[in-house]
Amino acid sequence: MDYVTVKWLHIMSSTFLFGTGVGSAFYLLVTSLTRDVRAVAVVSRQVVLADWLFTTTTAVIQPLTGYWLIRLAGFPLTSRWLSWSIMLYVLAIACWLPVVWLQMRLRDVACDADRAQAPLPALYWRYFWIWVVLGIPAFFAFVTVFYLMVAKPT
């Protein structure tokens, strides 16, 4: 494949990765804060599905197309902007992996509460706040990676 096609794949997958992540986080956050158990159960199921379909696949595609672009463009792996991009991507993924597990737990706890017609229990909120705390550095890491990919500062 030529450079433009690989770059297009890289940009499209980054858009899906970041867009799905931000969108899913927004909907789970605002729905959770309503404390509407039924809504939280429904939204958390969809967030988990979206993560598996879009975030997981693009989280794998990103480093592959990124490496391919580096090779095609002849960028040295020792470039500072590239080193920072890789480290921040690893940080974001390291935050995201436990978030996937937490989202599945949030879904399960919300669905159990919905079936029991009970409010969201304390366990839900413990998982929720850990989920929020992990999402913050992941978000800023991805935003910075986007900047580094575009600007390629020397």
C-alpha positions in Angstrom: 0.0 0.0 0.0 1.1 3.5 -0.7 1.8 6.2 2.0 -1.5 8.1 1.4 -3.6 5.0 1.8 -1.8 3.9 5.0 -2.0 7.4 6.4 -5.8 7.5 5.6 -6.2 4.1 7.5 -4.2 5.5 10.4 -6.3 8.7 10.6 -9.6 6.8 10.2 -8.7 4.3 12.9 -7.5 7.1 15.3 -10.8 8.9 14.7 -12.7 5.8 15.6 -10.5 5.1 18.6 -10.7 8.6 20.1 -14.3 9.3 18.9 -15.7 6.1 20.3 -13.8 6.5 23.5 -14.9 10.1 24.1 -18.5 9.4 23.0 -18.8 6.3 25.1 -17.3 8.0 28.1 -19.6 10.9 27.8 -22.8 8.8 27.6 -21.8 6.5 30.4 -20.8 9.5 32.6 -23.9 11.6 32.1 -26.2 8.6 32.2 -24.6 7.3 35.4 -25.0 10.8 37.1 -28.8 10.6 36.4 -28.9 7.5 38.7 -31.6 6.1 36.4 -30.8 2.4 36.9 -32.6 1.2 33.7 -30.9 3.9 31.6 -27.5 3.1 33.1 -28.0 -0.7 32.4 -28.9 0.0 28.7 -26.2 2.6 28.1 -23.5 0.5 29.8 -24.3 -2.5 27.6 -23.9 -0.3 24.5 -20.7 1.2 25.8 -19.1 -2.2 26.3 -20.3 -3.3 22.9 -18.8 -0.2 21.2 -15.5 -0.7 23.0 -15.2 -4.2 21.8 -16.2 -3.4 18.2 -14.4 -0.1 17.7 -11.9 0.7 20.4 -10.3 -2.7 20.6 -9.9 -3.1 16.9 -8.5 0.4 16.4 -6.3 0.1 19.4 -4.5 -2.7 17.5 -4.7 -1.0 14.1 -3.1 2.2 15.4 0.4 0.9 16.2 0.5 -1.2 13.1 -0.4 1.6 10.7 1.8 4.0 12.7 4.8 1.7 12.3 4.0 1.3 8.7 3.9 5.1 8.2 7.2 5.5 10.0 8.8 3.0 7.6 7.2 4.5 4.5 8.1 8.1 5.5 11.6 7.2 6.7 11.1 8.8 10.1 13.8 7.7 12.5 12.4 5.8 15.5 14.6 8.0 17.7 12.6 11.2 16.8 11.6 12.9 20.0 8.0 13.5 18.9 7.7 9.9 17.9 9.2 8.6 21.2 6.7 10.8 23.2 3.8 9.7 21.0 4.6 6.0 21.6 5.0 6.5 25.4 1.8 8.5 25.6 -0.1 5.9 23.5 1.2 3.1 25.8 0.1 5.2 28.9 -3.4 5.7 27.3 -3.8 2.0 26.5 -2.5 1.1 30.0 -5.3 3.2 31.4 -7.8 1.8 28.9 -7.3 -1.9 29.6 -8.6 -1.7 33.2 -11.4 0.7 32.0 -12.6 -2.1 29.7 -12.8 -4.5 32.7 -14.5 -1.7 34.8 -17.1 -1.0 32.1 -18.0 -4.7 32.1 -18.4 -4.6 35.9 -20.4 -1.4 35.7 -22.7 -3.0 33.2 -23.1 -6.2 35.2 -23.8 -4.3 38.5 -26.2 -1.9 36.7 -28.1 -4.8 35.0 -28.3 -6.7 38.4 -29.7 -3.6 40.0 -32.2 -3.1 37.2 -33.4 -6.7 37.5 -33.8 -6.3 41.2 -35.4 -2.9 40.7 -32.9 -1.5 43.2 -30.7 1.7 43.1 -27.2 1.5 41.9 -25.2 0.0 44.8 -22.0 1.4 46.4 -20.0 -1.1 44.4 -21.1 0.6 41.2 -19.9 4.0 42.4 -16.5 2.6 43.5 -16.0 1.2 40.0 -17.4 4.3 38.4 -14.9 6.7 40.2 -12.0 4.5 39.3 -13.2 4.5 35.7 -13.3 8.3 35.8 -9.9 8.6 37.3 -8.3 6.3 34.7 -10.1 8.1 31.8 -8.6 11.5 32.6 -4.9 10.7 31.8 -6.0 8.5 28.9 -7.9 11.4 27.4 -5.1 13.9 27.8 -2.5 11.4 26.5 -4.5 10.8 23.3 -5.0 14.6 22.8 -1.3 15.1 23.1 -0.6 12.2 20.7 -2.9 13.8 18.2 -0.9 17.1 18.5 2.4 15.3 18.2 1.3 13.4 15.1 0.1 16.6 13.4 2.9 19.0 14.4 5.8 16.6 14.6 7.8 19.2 16.6 11.6 19.0 16.5 
